[in-house]
Amino acid sequence: MCCGVHVSGRMATPYEGQCFSALRGRSQTEGRLFEDPLFPATDRSLFYQSNQIGTVAWKRPKELSRKPRLFVDGLSAHDLHQGRLGNCWFVAACSSLASRDALWQKVIPDWKDQEWDETRPAAYAGIFHFRFWRLGEWVDVVIDDRLPTLDGELVYCHSNDRDEFWSALVEKAYAKMCGCYEALDGGNTADALVDFTGGVSEPLDLLEDGYRDQEDKQSQLFERVLKVHERGGLISCSIRADSAADMEARLACGLVKGHAYAVTDVRRVRLGRGLLAFFRSDRLTMIRMRNPWGQREWTGPWSDGSEEWKKVSQSEREKMGVTVQDDGEFWMTFTDFISNFTDLILCRLINTSYLSFHKTWEEAVLRGSWCRHDDPRLNRAGGCTNNKHSFLQNPQYVFDVKKWEDEALICLQQRDRRATLRDGRGQNLAIGFEIHRVELNRTYRMHVPQQKVQGSVYINSRSVFLRTDLKEGRYVIIPTTFDPGLEGDFLLRIFTDLPSDCRELTLHEPPRTCWSGLCGYPSLVTQVHVLQADGLAGQDSDGVSDPYVIIRCEGQKVCSPVHKNTRSPAFDTKGLFYRKRANLPVSIQIFNHNILSDSFLGQLTLSTEEGEIHRTLHLKDKAHRRDNDLPGTITVSMVTSTVLSSI
């Protein structure tokens, strides 16, 4: 029995329970070449609709080459050529993968052991395995080596060298996982990049985001692209097609619309020759791409053989790998790139290793499902915020931002549905999410919308990504489908600088326990929202203070972050209290943070009654000697209800 195999410290799950080592061992023992019963050499493995290309002959590499190899002279982006499938998105991702040894060796494990061994021909069993990252885990996919051909030529992805078969075999394994080869006809490069890496893909719209018009944004984008490339990430780009007739239309500049290109290099290029070039401070920002067709290139400035290359020394050109041939790979300036391409995909390898010199992210990974239920308290398929009555019935996850401000990367990924295309269920759901800032001590589900601070787009993509800056506090993220009542599995990944302690909110209110009869059970819930304070005393030497607020109720407290150098802090701090004694007031105190000992700035005590209040009140001292005995006011909103699941 084969339970799994390790991938960089993690287990890889055998796809459909097929264990590579056990299957290969059995084939070797029986002296026969492996034939995969789950992906047979029939039209069913090629098409989910109908045969569009004629009679296909399935042949093993030994029938196509006298000396088949997995690799010939290593891996290169030039090894891949798109076949009769509209899967440039997949081939472009493979081209990017080929340039990263650490990445392709995860996708093609034990590659030396899988290579043809001429000294041991009897050991060859006609079986290979490849690994892809799917919904949070590495999946090990086994295939046999029978490949579809027409007139003795491979139908789909193939290499420049007739003896090299890694690209055709990887494509077959991916097709098996997706149901059939035809399922790869049309797709999203971002999905393949994530499947090859386990990274996070960020799509960028180069038209909407204003990169073409703003030089500073263009410069910032280049730095981001360069950083992703230098840190081992994968990058793809395309020119959007406005109509079906526009798909794969060749432009006058040589570029092709609706076609995925792999970015194979990003760098600053030194202009000039010799010492003059060395001491010059100006460098050209450039990017190199490859067309999966293996031909048809950019014909503008800095294209192969153009006059501009005379501005660069021979040694610099050699270092960049500049060649003058129609191999599908070409350079262009980043400015020309922005002017011509419309879409860019950055697939980051998120660094979570404490041993790294680069920025380390803290990752929270949560699995969930959208599930229908007739009971609104149990329904978890409420649809987007347009569905006001059911939106908050979706899964909810709470997380904390522990710095004054932190950059967060959030990725929501749904289970791939390509394998169900044959059943008519292969379309992705339109998915997205909202982020609400909530009370600092919330531990139960939201029942009314709070302060929405961010939200993603809704799109029928495998994954939705958002990069955002969040202030210190507690947040609830609500992943949803666009329409209510739709079911599916998802993976939520949240990356922050400090641990976010992300977890799902499952309970609606405090649970009743065996102690509830003795200790009592809450009869009220109160939300206290301290919005701001104005005109506080300036207790520091520079005439200001570093104030923070504490909200207390029945032995519980919520403390805001410290606001630096101000007499009018915008606290925007909430606390939620489940209360057993309605007669006890809520206390709100403001302190000035000092190195040795914090000092008192003022307080309020508020009695609570069912309903809502919104007031601006003067601060009092601890003894309550006078109504206005301390400088400053504080603005507070408070909501109290006898229904514990009402807030």
Residue pairs with C-beta under 8 A, 6 or more apart in sequence:
1 19
1 22
2 14
2 19
2 20
2 21
2 22
3 11
4 11
4 12
4 13
4 14
4 140
5 11
5 12
5 14
5 20
5 21
5 109
5 140
6 12
7 106
7 109
7 131
7 138
8 106
10 137
10 138
11 137
11 138
12 109
12 131
12 137
12 138
12 139
12 140
13 137
13 138
13 139
13 140
14 20
14 139
14 140
14 142
15 139
15 140
15 141
15 142
15 176
15 177
16 38
18 36
18 38
18 142
19 142
20 127
20 129
20 140
20 142
23 34
23 127
23 142
24 34
24 125
24 127
27 33
27 34
27 125
27 126
27 127
28 122
28 123
28 125
31 122
33 60
33 124
33 125
33 126
33 127
33 144
33 145
34 125
34 126
34 127
34 144
34 145
35 41
35 126
35 144
35 146
36 142
36 143
36 144
36 176
38 176
39 45
39 143
39 144
39 172
39 175
39 176
41 58
41 144
41 146
43 51
43 56
44 180
45 175
45 176
45 180
45 181
46 56
46 148
46 180
46 181
46 182
47 180
47 181
47 182
48 179
48 180
48 182
48 183
48 421
48 422
48 426
49 182
53 84
53 150
53 155
54 150
55 150
56 148
56 149
56 150
56 155
57 148
57 149
57 150
58 146
58 147
58 148
58 149
59 146
59 147
59 149
59 152
60 126
60 145
60 146
60 147
61 68
61 145
61 147
61 165
62 68
64 147
64 149
64 152
64 154
64 162
65 162
65 163
65 165
66 163
67 116
67 118
67 163
68 116
68 163
68 165
69 115
69 116
69 163
69 164
69 165
70 108
70 111
70 114
70 115
70 116
70 164
70 165
70 166
70 169
71 111
71 115
71 164
71 166
72 159
72 161
72 163
72 164
75 98
75 101
75 104
75 166
76 98
76 99
77 95
77 96
77 98
77 99
77 262
77 264
77 290
77 329
78 160
78 290
78 294
78 327
78 328
78 329
79 98
79 159
79 160
79 161
79 164
79 166
79 167
80 91
80 94
80 95
80 98
80 157
80 159
80 167
80 292
80 294
81 91
81 157
81 158
81 159
81 160
81 292
81 293
81 294
82 88
82 91
82 157
82 292
82 293
82 294
83 154
83 155
83 156
83 157
83 158
84 155
84 156
85 156
85 157
85 181
85 182
85 184
85 185
86 185
86 186
87 156
87 157
87 171
87 184
87 185
87 186
87 187
88 259
88 260
88 292
88 293
89 186
89 187
89 188
89 189
89 191
89 192
89 236
89 260
90 157
90 171
90 174
90 184
90 187
90 189
90 192
91 157
91 167
91 260
91 292
92 189
92 192
92 236
92 260
92 261
92 262
92 290
92 292
93 189
93 192
93 193
93 195
93 196
93 234
93 236
93 260
93 262
94 157
94 167
94 170
94 171
94 192
94 196
94 262
95 262
95 264
95 290
95 292
96 193
96 234
96 235
96 236
96 262
96 263
96 264
96 347
97 103
97 104
97 107
97 196
97 234
98 104
99 264
100 232
100 234
102 232
103 196
103 197
103 232
103 234
104 196
105 111
106 131
106 138
106 196
106 197
107 130
107 131
107 132
107 170
107 196
108 114
108 130
108 131
108 166
108 170
109 129
109 130
109 131
109 140
114 128
114 129
116 124
117 123
117 124
126 144
126 145
126 146
127 142
127 143
127 144
127 145
128 142
128 143
128 144
128 145
128 169
128 173
129 140
129 141
129 142
129 143
129 173
130 140
130 141
130 143
130 169
130 170
130 173
130 174
131 138
131 139
131 140
131 141
132 138
132 139
132 141
132 173
132 174
132 177
132 195
132 196
133 139
133 194
133 195
133 196
133 197
133 198
134 177
134 195
134 416
135 367
135 413
135 415
135 416
135 489
135 491
136 365
136 367
136 491
136 493
138 198
139 177
141 173
141 174
141 176
141 177
142 173
143 169
143 172
143 173
143 176
145 165
145 169
147 154
147 156
147 165
147 168
147 169
147 172
148 154
148 155
148 156
148 181
149 155
154 168
156 168
156 171
156 181
157 167
157 168
157 170
157 171
158 167
158 168
159 165
159 166
159 167
159 168
160 294
171 181
171 184
172 181
174 184
174 192
174 195
175 181
175 183
175 184
177 419
178 184
178 416
178 418
178 419
179 418
179 419
179 420
179 421
179 422
179 426
180 421
180 422
182 421
183 418
183 419
183 421
183 426
184 418
187 418
188 461
188 462
189 236
189 238
189 260
189 345
190 201
190 203
190 236
190 345
190 347
190 461
190 462
190 463
191 201
191 416
191 461
191 462
191 463
193 199
193 201
193 234
193 236
193 345
193 347
194 200
194 201
194 347
194 413
194 462
194 463
196 234
197 233
197 234
197 347
197 349
198 349
199 233
199 234
199 347
199 348
199 349
199 350
200 347
200 348
200 350
200 409
200 411
200 465
200 493
200 495
201 345
201 346
201 347
201 348
201 411
201 463
201 465
202 345
202 346
202 347
202 348
202 465
202 467
203 343
203 344
203 345
203 465
204 221
204 343
204 344
204 345
204 346
205 342
205 343
206 212
206 338
206 341
206 342
206 343
206 344
207 240
207 342
209 217
210 217
211 217
211 218
211 221
211 338
212 218
212 338
212 339
218 334
218 335
218 338
221 338
222 266
222 285
222 334
224 346
225 235
225 263
225 266
225 287
225 334
225 344
225 346
226 266
226 267
226 268
228 235
228 346
228 347
228 348
229 235
229 263
229 265
229 266
230 266
231 348
231 349
231 351
231 358
232 349
233 346
233 347
233 348
233 349
234 347
235 262
235 263
235 266
235 344
235 345
235 346
235 347
236 260
236 261
236 262
236 263
236 344
236 345
236 347
237 260
237 261
237 263
237 289
237 337
237 341
237 343
237 344
237 345
238 258
238 259
238 260
238 261
238 341
238 342
238 343
239 251
239 255
239 256
239 257
239 258
239 259
239 340
239 341
239 342
239 343
240 257
240 258
240 342
240 343
241 247
241 248
241 249
241 257
241 258
246 257
246 258
247 257
247 258
248 256
248 257
248 258
248 259
249 256
249 257
249 258
250 256
250 257
250 296
251 257
253 298
253 299
253 300
253 340
254 296
254 297
254 298
254 299
254 300
254 303
255 298
255 340
255 341
256 291
256 293
256 296
259 291
259 292
260 292
261 289
261 290
261 291
261 292
261 341
262 289
262 290
262 292
263 287
263 288
263 289
264 288
264 289
264 290
264 329
265 287
265 288
265 320
265 321
266 286
266 287
266 288
267 286
267 320
268 283
268 284
268 285
268 286
269 283
269 284
269 285
269 286
269 312
269 316
269 320
270 277
270 278
270 280
270 283
270 312
270 313
270 316
271 277
271 280
271 282
271 283
271 284
271 311
271 312
272 280
272 311
272 313
273 313
274 313
277 313
277 316
284 333
285 333
285 334
285 335
286 302
286 331
286 332
286 333
286 334
287 331
287 332
287 333
287 334
287 337
288 320
288 329
288 330
288 331
289 298
289 329
289 330
289 332
290 328
290 329
290 330
291 297
291 328
291 329
292 328
293 328
294 327
294 328
295 326
295 327
295 328
296 326
296 328
297 303
297 304
297 326
297 328
297 329
297 330
298 330
298 332
298 336
298 340
300 306
300 332
300 336
301 308
301 332
301 333
301 336
302 308
302 309
302 331
302 332
302 333
302 336
303 330
303 331
303 332
304 322
304 323
304 324
304 325
304 326
304 330
305 324
309 317
309 322
312 320
312 322
320 331
322 331
323 329
332 340
348 409
350 361
350 363
350 409
350 495
351 358
351 359
351 360
351 361
352 360
352 361
352 362
352 363
353 360
354 360
359 497
361 409
361 495
361 496
361 497
362 495
362 496
362 497
362 498
362 499
362 500
363 493
363 494
363 495
364 399
364 492
364 493
364 494
364 495
364 496
364 499
364 500
364 501
364 502
365 491
365 492
365 493
366 397
366 491
366 492
366 493
366 494
366 502
366 503
366 504
367 489
367 490
367 491
367 492
368 380
368 395
368 397
368 479
368 489
368 490
368 491
368 492
368 504
369 380
369 395
369 487
369 488
369 489
369 490
370 380
370 381
370 394
370 395
370 480
370 481
370 486
370 487
370 488
370 490
371 379
371 380
371 381
371 487
372 379
372 380
372 381
372 485
372 487
373 379
373 380
373 381
376 390
376 393
377 393
377 508
379 390
379 393
380 393
380 394
380 395
381 393
381 394
381 481
381 484
381 485
381 486
381 487
382 390
382 391
382 392
382 393
382 394
382 480
382 484
383 390
383 391
383 394
383 480
383 481
383 482
383 483
383 484
383 485
383 486
384 391
384 432
384 458
384 480
384 481
384 482
384 483
385 391
385 434
385 449
385 480
387 484
390 484
391 449
391 478
391 480
392 445
392 446
392 447
392 448
392 449
392 478
394 478
394 479
394 480
395 478
395 479
395 504
396 445
396 446
396 476
396 477
396 478
396 504
396 505
397 476
397 477
397 478
397 479
397 492
397 502
397 503
397 504
397 505
398 438
398 442
398 443
398 474
398 475
398 476
398 502
398 503
398 504
398 505
399 474
399 475
399 477
399 494
399 496
399 500
399 501
399 502
399 503
400 473
400 474
400 475
400 500
400 501
401 408
401 470
401 471
401 472
401 473
401 474
401 475
401 496
401 498
401 500
402 472
402 498
402 499
402 500
403 472
403 497
403 498
404 471
404 472
404 561
405 469
405 470
405 471
405 472
406 469
406 470
406 472
406 496
406 497
406 498
407 467
407 468
407 469
407 496
407 497
408 467
408 468
408 469
408 470
408 494
408 495
408 496
408 500
409 465
409 466
409 467
409 493
409 494
409 495
409 496
410 433
410 435
410 456
410 465
410 466
410 467
410 468
410 477
410 492
410 493
410 494
410 495
411 463
411 464
411 465
411 466
411 492
411 493
412 431
412 432
412 433
412 456
412 463
412 464
412 479
412 490
412 491
412 492
412 493
413 462
413 463
413 464
413 490
413 491
413 492
413 493
414 428
414 429
414 431
414 462
414 463
414 488
414 489
414 490
414 491
415 488
415 489
415 490
416 462
417 425
417 426
417 427
417 428
418 426
419 426
420 426
427 460
428 460
428 461
428 462
429 460
429 481
429 482
429 486
429 488
430 458
430 459
430 460
430 481
430 482
430 483
431 458
431 459
431 460
431 461
431 464
431 479
431 480
431 481
431 482
431 490
432 455
432 456
432 457
432 458
432 459
432 464
432 479
432 480
432 482
433 455
433 456
433 464
433 466
433 477
433 478
433 479
433 480
433 492
434 452
434 454
434 455
434 456
434 477
434 478
434 480
435 452
435 453
435 454
435 455
435 468
435 470
435 475
435 476
435 477
435 478
436 446
436 449
436 450
436 451
436 452
436 453
436 475
436 476
436 477
436 478
437 450
437 451
437 453
437 471
437 473
437 474
437 475
437 572
438 446
438 450
438 451
438 474
438 475
438 476
438 574
438 576
439 450
439 474
439 527
439 558
439 574
439 575
439 576
440 473
440 474
440 558
440 559
440 560
440 573
440 574
440 575
441 474
441 556
441 558
441 575
441 576
442 474
442 476
442 505
442 576
443 505
443 507
444 505
444 507
444 508
444 509
444 510
444 645
445 505
445 506
445 507
445 508
445 645
446 476
446 478
446 505
446 647
447 508
447 645
447 646
447 647
448 646
448 647
450 476
450 574
451 572
453 470
453 475
454 466
454 468
454 470
455 466
456 464
456 465
456 466
457 464
458 464
458 482
472 561
473 561
473 573
476 505
477 492
477 494
479 490
479 492
481 488
494 500
494 502
508 644
508 645
509 522
509 525
509 578
509 644
509 645
510 521
510 522
510 578
510 644
512 521
520 580
521 580
522 578
522 579
522 580
522 644
523 579
523 580
523 582
523 642
524 578
524 579
524 582
524 608
524 610
524 640
524 641
524 642
525 576
525 577
525 578
525 579
525 640
525 641
525 643
525 644
525 646
525 647
526 553
526 576
526 577
526 579
526 586
526 608
526 638
526 639
526 640
527 574
527 575
527 576
527 577
527 638
527 639
527 640
527 647
528 551
528 553
528 558
528 574
528 575
528 576
528 577
528 586
528 588
528 636
528 637
528 638
529 572
529 573
529 574
529 636
529 637
529 638
530 549
530 551
530 560
530 571
530 572
530 573
530 574
530 588
530 634
530 635
530 636
531 570
531 571
531 572
531 635
531 636
531 637
532 568
532 569
532 570
532 571
532 572
532 634
532 635
533 547
533 549
533 568
533 569
533 571
533 590
533 619
533 632
533 633
533 634
533 635
534 567
534 568
534 632
534 633
534 634
534 635
535 567
535 568
535 631
535 632
535 633
536 545
536 547
536 567
536 568
536 569
536 590
536 601
536 602
536 619
536 631
536 632
537 545
537 567
537 592
537 601
537 602
537 630
537 631
537 632
538 544
538 545
538 567
539 545
539 592
539 599
539 601
540 546
540 565
540 592
542 565
544 565
544 566
544 567
545 565
545 566
545 567
545 592
545 601
546 562
546 563
546 564
546 565
546 566
546 592
546 593
546 594
547 562
547 563
547 566
547 567
547 569
547 590
547 591
547 592
547 593
547 601
548 559
548 560
548 561
548 562
548 563
548 571
548 590
548 591
548 593
549 559
549 560
549 569
549 571
549 573
549 588
549 589
549 590
549 591
549 634
550 557
550 558
550 559
550 560
550 588
550 589
550 590
550 591
551 557
551 558
551 559
551 573
551 575
551 586
551 587
551 588
552 586
552 587
552 588
552 589
553 575
553 577
553 579
553 584
553 586
553 587
554 577
554 579
554 580
554 581
554 584
556 575
556 577
557 575
558 573
558 574
558 575
560 571
560 573
562 593
563 569
563 570
563 571
567 632
576 647
577 586
578 644
579 608
582 608
585 605
585 606
585 607
585 608
586 605
586 606
586 607
586 608
586 638
587 603
587 604
587 605
588 603
588 604
588 605
588 606
588 634
588 636
589 600
589 602
589 603
590 600
590 601
590 602
590 603
590 619
590 632
590 634
591 598
591 599
591 600
591 601
592 598
592 599
592 600
592 601
600 621
600 622
601 619
601 630
601 632
602 619
602 620
602 621
602 630
602 631
602 632
602 634
603 619
603 620
603 621
603 622
604 617
604 619
604 620
604 634
604 636
606 613
606 636
606 638
608 638
608 640
609 640
610 640
610 641
610 642
611 639
611 640
612 637
612 638
612 639
613 636
613 637
613 638
614 635
614 636
614 637
614 638
615 635
615 636
616 633
616 634
616 635
616 636
617 633
617 634
617 636
618 627
618 628
618 630
618 632
618 633
619 630
619 631
619 632
619 633
619 634
620 626
620 627
620 628
620 629
620 630
621 629
621 630
639 647
641 647
